[in-house]
Amino acid sequence: MNQSAMTERERRWRLVLGEAPEQSGQWSQQDVQMNQALSLLYQSESDRRGGLGSSSPKIAQWLGDIRQYFPSSVVKIMQKDALERLNLQQMLLEPELLATVEADIHMVSTLINLNHLMPEQTKETARQVVRKVVEELERRLAQPMQQAIRGSLNRAQHSRRPKRIQDINWKRTIQANLKHWQQDYQTIIPHELHGHPRQQSSMKDIVLCVDQSGSMAPSVVYSSLFAAVMASIRAVSTQMVVFDTSIVDLTPLLADPVDVLFGTQLGGGTDIAKALKFCRQKITRPEDTIFILVSDLYEGGDAKQMLKQAAEMVNSGIQVIALLALSDEGAPFYDANHATLFSQMGIPTFACTPDQFPDIMAAAIEKRDIQQLLAQNP
């Protein structure tokens, strides 16, 4: 290893270990400032020099420093750590500070949580920050979602048992039966018929029932986005309900996922049984309904009632899916006992990333075996 590489490696270790400039040899002025920005956040409370305290100017300067010295991915981590370690909620309650943050899904979750505490002059800035993140997520996820659902609907719509002669797709039927050409009769004897897609207002009813307890925050963000995307597809009817110990139907807001997000209230208790009962009453076509419960299954209400409501949904013909998390984080915390009981009812119960969700929805619409799909693509 050459000397310059060794120097850079040593420099990075000294920054990580938080050595004071006088202990670290010859540091550049930038190194000193980077060290100070790190020290304000990561040194113990007794050793933290200066600190951010409750001073808005200090917070603004610190936000500017970390944006100058660290890449965006690191800035987001440091902001998140500052909120948790230093309880800097005021960072998000003043528009001039909020405008300087690097926004990501965790920041969106925090803003939603603080929504009812924000002064009016901050709310519009907060909406702008949230919209920026939502638009970035839409660019990544909306098109795959639309393609997966429309493709699955087209396949699900095709019928091999058309009930009326006017429903027969003659071109496709002839092509499929050419092998059954009867030379003596100069005709085709069709062994299978192909029908045109069914014409109706919606092929599927999709109900997203989302637990808005604090631990489910990223799932709430992604669920809101996907619900808005699905609501834009006329061939499906989409509803979104969020719950803690109370229930809110956000379906009227689905035209704009930002409105949906600001209609939620993260935190509070959890009454899954109550939410399942509420949603059951809204379902009018059980055989054509996909019901997605997004929850960690930690029931704060009546667990027996929760299991009873879920079982009755399955028995009525509703296609039920339990998503333990819809996030980038990987394995979630969840009630393993309830997850097992849901699985034993035949309810697919799993966590998935946002990139996997379109394929899950496509499989559900086509009534393919989701458990098999998960086994193939864990």
C-alpha positions in Angstrom: 0.0 0.0 0.0 1.5 3.4 -1.0 2.0 6.2 1.4 -0.9 8.4 0.1 -3.4 5.5 0.5 -2.1 4.8 4.0 -2.5 8.5 4.8 -6.1 8.6 3.5 -7.0 5.4 5.5 -5.5 6.8 8.7 -7.3 10.1 8.1 -10.6 8.3 7.8 -10.0 6.2 11.0 -9.1 9.3 12.9 -12.4 10.9 11.9 -14.3 7.8 12.8 -12.6 7.7 16.2 -13.3 11.4 16.8 -9.7 12.4 17.7 -9.2 16.0 18.6 -7.3 17.9 15.9 -4.3 18.4 18.3 -4.1 14.6 18.6 -4.4 13.7 15.0 -1.3 15.2 13.3 -1.7 17.6 10.5 -5.4 17.9 9.6 -6.7 20.2 6.9 -9.2 22.9 7.8 -11.9 20.8 6.1 -11.0 17.8 8.2 -11.3 19.9 11.4 -14.8 21.1 10.3 -15.9 17.6 9.4 -14.7 16.4 12.8 -16.6 19.1 14.5 -19.8 18.2 12.6 -19.4 14.6 13.6 -18.6 15.4 17.2 -21.7 17.5 17.6 -23.8 14.4 16.8 -21.9 11.3 17.8 -19.8 12.1 20.9 -21.3 11.4 24.3 -23.3 14.1 25.8 -20.6 14.9 28.3 -17.9 15.1 25.6 -20.0 16.9 23.0 -18.3 20.2 22.4 -20.7 23.1 21.8 -23.7 21.0 21.0 -26.6 22.0 18.9 -28.8 22.7 21.9 -32.1 24.4 20.9 -30.5 27.1 18.8 -32.0 27.3 15.3 -28.9 29.1 13.9 -26.6 26.4 15.2 -28.9 23.7 13.6 -29.0 25.6 10.3 -25.2 25.9 10.3 -24.8 22.2 11.1 -27.3 21.2 8.4 -25.3 23.3 5.9 -22.0 21.9 7.1 -23.0 18.2 6.7 -24.4 18.9 3.2 -21.1 20.5 2.3 -18.8 17.8 3.6 -20.7 14.5 3.1 -22.5 12.8 0.3 -26.3 12.8 0.2 -26.6 9.2 1.4 -24.5 10.0 4.5 -26.4 13.3 5.1 -29.7 11.4 5.3 -28.3 9.0 7.9 -26.9 11.9 10.0 -30.2 13.8 9.9 -32.1 10.7 11.0 -29.5 10.1 13.8 -29.8 13.8 14.9 -33.6 13.4 15.2 -33.2 10.3 17.3 -30.1 11.1 19.4 -30.6 14.9 19.9 -34.4 15.1 19.7 -34.1 17.9 17.2 -37.8 18.0 16.3 -37.6 21.8 15.9 -35.5 21.1 12.9 -38.7 20.1 11.1 -40.9 22.8 12.6 -39.4 25.8 11.0 -39.7 26.3 7.2 -36.2 27.8 6.7 -34.6 24.8 8.4 -37.0 22.2 6.8 -36.1 23.6 3.3 -32.4 22.6 3.8 -32.9 18.9 4.8 -32.1 16.0 2.5 -35.5 14.2 2.2 -36.0 10.5 2.2 -38.7 8.1 3.2 -37.7 8.3 6.9 -37.8 12.0 6.8 -41.3 11.8 5.2 -42.4 9.5 8.0 -41.2 12.0 10.6 -42.9 14.9 8.9 -46.2 13.0 8.8 -45.8 12.2 12.5 -45.2 15.9 13.3 -48.0 17.1 11.0 -50.4 18.2 13.7 -47.7 20.0 15.6 -46.4 22.1 12.8 -47.2 25.8 12.6 -49.1 26.8 9.5 -46.2 28.5 7.9 -44.3 25.2 8.0 -46.9 22.9 6.6 -46.6 24.1 3.0 -42.9 23.6 3.1 -43.4 20.1 4.6 -45.8 19.2 1.8 -43.2 20.3 -0.8 -40.5 18.1 0.9 -42.9 15.2 1.0 -44.0 15.7 -2.6 -40.4 15.7 -3.8 -39.9 12.2 -2.2 -43.2 10.9 -3.5 -42.5 12.0 -7.0 -39.1 10.3 -6.9 -40.8 7.1 -5.7 -43.4 7.4 -8.4 -40.8 7.6 -11.1 -39.3 4.4 -9.8 -42.4 2.4 -9.0 -45.5 3.7 -10.8 -44.8 2.3 -14.3 -43.9 -1.3 -13.1 -47.1 -1.3 -11.0 -49.3 -0.2 -13.9 -47.7 -2.6 -16.3 -48.1 -5.5 -13.8 -51.7 -4.8 -13.0 -52.8 -4.2 -16.6 -51.0 -7.3 -17.9 -52.5 -9.4 -15.2 -56.0 -8.0 -15.9 -55.7 -8.8 -19.6 -54.8 -12.4 -18.8 -57.5 -12.7 -16.1 -60.1 -11.2 -18.4 -59.6 -13.8 -21.2 -62.2 -16.5 -21.1 -62.2 -20.0 -22.5 -65.9 -20.3 -21.7 -67.7 -17.5 -23.4 -71.4 -17.6 -22.4 -72.8 -16.0 -25.5 -72.0 -16.4 -29.2 -71.2 -12.6 -29.5 -68.6 -13.0 -26.8 -66.5 -15.5 -28.9 -63.2 -14.1 -30.2 -63.4 -15.9 -33.6 -59.9 -15.0 -34.8 -58.2 -16.3 -31.7 -60.5 -19.4 -31.6 -59.7 -20.3 -35.2 -55.9 -19.8 -34.6 -56.0 -22.1 -31.6 -57.9 -24.8 -33.4 -56.1 -25.0 -36.8 -54.7 -28.3 -35.8 -58.2 -29.7 -35.7 -58.8 -29.0 -39.4 -61.1 -31.6 -40.9 -60.1 -32.1 -44.6 -63.2 -34.2 -45.4 -65.6 -31.5 -44.2 -63.4 -28.5 -45.1 -63.9 -27.0 -41.7 -62.4 -26.7 -38.2 -64.0 -28.5 -35.2 -63.1 -26.2 -32.3 -62.0 -28.1 -29.2 -61.6 -24.9 -27.3 -63.3 -21.5 -27.5 -61.7 -18.1 -26.7 -63.8 -15.2 -25.5 -63.4 -11.4 -25.5 -62.5 -9.7 -22.3 -65.5 -9.1 -20.0 -67.0 -5.6 -20.2 -67.7 -4.3 -16.7 -66.9 -1.3 -14.6 -64.1 -3.0 -12.7 -62.5 -6.4 -12.9 -61.2 -6.4 -9.3 -61.9 -4.6 -6.1 -58.7 -3.9 -4.1 -58.8 -2.9 -0.5 -55.7 -1.7 1.3 -56.1 -1.8 5.1 -53.0 -0.1 6.6 -51.8 -0.1 10.2 -50.6 3.4 10.9 -48.8 2.6 14.2 -45.4 4.2 14.4 -43.4 1.1 13.5 -45.3 0.8 10.2 -44.3 4.3 9.0 -42.4 3.3 5.8 -45.2 0.9 4.9 -47.8 3.7 5.2 -45.8 5.8 2.7 -45.4 3.0 0.2 -49.0 1.8 0.6 -50.3 5.4 -0.1 -48.3 5.6 -3.2 -49.4 2.2 -4.6 -53.0 2.9 -3.7 -52.9 6.2 -5.6 -51.3 4.4 -8.6 -53.9 1.6 -8.5 -56.7 4.1 -8.2 -55.6 5.6 -11.6 -56.4 2.3 -13.3 -60.0 2.2 -14.2 -60.2 -1.6 -14.5 -59.8 -1.9 -10.7 -61.6 -0.3 -7.9 -59.2 0.7 -5.1 -60.0 1.7 -1.5 -57.6 2.6 1.2 -58.3 2.5 4.9 -55.8 3.4 7.7 -56.3 2.5 11.3 -54.9 2.5 14.8 -57.6 2.4 17.5 -59.7 4.5 15.2 -60.4 4.1 11.5 -60.2 6.5 8.6 -61.2 5.9 5.0 -58.8 7.8 2.8 -60.3 6.6 -0.5 -61.6 10.0 -1.5 -58.0 11.4 -1.3 -56.4 8.8 -3.6 -56.0 11.2 -6.5 -53.0 12.6 -4.7 -50.7 10.4 -2.5 -49.4 13.5 -0.7 -53.0 14.2 0.4 -53.3 10.6 1.6 -50.1 10.8 3.6 -51.2 14.0 5.3 -54.5 12.3 6.1 -52.7 9.7 8.2 -51.7 10.1 11.9 -48.8 7.8 12.7 -48.6 6.4 16.2 -51.2 5.4 18.7 -52.6 2.0 19.5 -53.7 -0.9 17.3 -57.1 -2.5 16.9 -56.8 -4.8 13.9 -60.1 -6.6 14.6 -62.1 -3.4 14.5 -60.4 -2.5 11.2 -61.1 -5.9 9.6 -64.8 -5.7 10.6 -65.1 -2.2 9.1 -63.5 -3.3 5.8 -65.7 -6.4 5.6 -68.8 -4.2 5.7 -67.5 -2.2 2.7 -66.9 -5.3 0.5 -69.7 -6.1 -1.9 -68.1 -8.6 -4.3 -66.1 -11.0 -2.1 -65.2 -13.3 -5.0 -63.7 -10.4 -6.9 -62.0 -8.7 -4.0 -58.3 -8.6 -3.0 -57.9 -7.5 0.6 -54.4 -6.5 1.7 -53.7 -6.0 5.4 -50.5 -4.1 6.0 -49.6 -4.7 9.6 -47.1 -6.1 12.0 -50.0 -8.1 13.5 -49.4 -6.8 17.1 -53.0 -6.6 18.2 -53.8 -4.1 20.9 -57.5 -5.1 20.9 -59.2 -8.5 20.9 -56.9 -11.0 19.2 -59.5 -13.7 19.0 -61.9 -11.3 17.2 -59.0 -10.4 14.8 -58.5 -14.1 13.9 -62.3 -14.6 13.6 -62.7 -11.7 11.3 -59.8 -12.8 9.1 -61.2 -16.4 9.0 -64.7 -15.1 8.0 -63.1 -13.0 5.2 -61.4 -16.1 3.8 -64.5 -18.3 4.1 -66.6 -15.7 2.2 -64.3 -15.9 -0.8 -62.2 -12.8 -0.3 -58.6 -13.1 -1.3 -56.7 -12.0 1.8 -53.0 -11.1 1.9 -51.1 -10.0 5.1 -48.1 -7.8 4.4 -45.9 -7.7 7.5 -44.0 -4.8 6.0 -43.8 -2.9 2.8 -40.4 -1.3 3.0 -36.8 -1.3 2.0 -35.6 -2.4 5.5 -35.9 -6.2 5.1 -37.2 -8.4 7.9 -39.7 -6.5 10.1 -40.6 -6.9 13.7 -44.0 -8.7 13.9 -46.1 -11.0 16.0 -44.8 -14.4 15.0 -47.7 -16.3 16.6 -50.4 -14.3 14.8 -48.4 -14.6 11.5 -48.4 -18.4 11.9 -52.1 -18.5 12.6 -52.8 -16.3 9.5 -50.7 -18.6 7.4 -52.5 -21.7 8.7 -55.8 -20.1 7.4 -54.3 -20.0 4.0 -53.5 -16.3 4.1 -50.2 -15.5 2.4 -48.3 -13.7 5.2 -44.9 -12.1 4.4 -42.9 -8.9 4.1 -41.9 -7.6 0.7 -40.0 -4.7 -0.7 -41.7 -2.0 -2.9 -40.0 -3.4 -6.0 -41.7 -6.8 -5.3 -45.1 -5.5 -4.7 -46.3 -5.2 -8.4 -45.5 -8.9 -9.0 -47.4 -9.8 -5.9 -50.5 -7.8 -7.1 -50.3 -9.4 -10.5 -50.2 -12.9 -9.0 -53.2 -12.0 -6.8 -55.3 -10.7 -9.7 -54.6 -13.9 -11.7 -55.2 -16.0 -8.6 -51.9 -17.6 -8.9 -50.3 -19.3 -5.9 -48.5 -16.5 -4.0 -46.8 -18.8 -1.6 -45.2 -20.6 -4.6 -44.2 -17.2 -6.1 -42.6 -16.3 -2.8 -40.7 -19.6 -2.6 -39.3 -18.9 -6.1 -38.4 -15.3 -5.3 -37.8 -15.0 -1.6 
